[in-house]
Amino acid sequence: MILPYALNFALGCFAVALLMNLWRLLSAPTLPDRILAADTMVVNMIALIVLYGVRIGSEINFEAVLLFAMTGFVSTVAFAKYLLRGSIIE
C-alpha cells in the first residue's frame, strides 16, 4: 500500500541527486572532481533504472543496469588511468 509512495519518493530523491551531480560535473574546478561526479552519476542512474523497473514490474531493466554498471566501471578506470599516466593504451 505504501510502496508506490516510497518508490516515487526514492525516484525523486535520486533525480535531484542526479541534477546535483550534473551541476558538479559542469562546475568542478579540477579533472578528478569531474571524474568523481561522472562516476556518481552512473551510480545514481543505476538506482533510477532499478527503481523504475521495480515500479513498472519489468525484469528487463535489471539486465540493462548490469550493462550500464560495467560500462560505468570501465569508463571510470579509463579516466583514472588517463589522469595518472596521460594515455589509456600502453
Secondary structure, DSSP 8 states (H G I E B T S, - for coil): --HHHHHHHHHHHHHHHHHHHHHHHHH-SSHHHHHHHHHHHHHHHHHHHHHHHHHHT-SHHHHHHHHHHHHHHHHHHHHHHHHHHS-S--
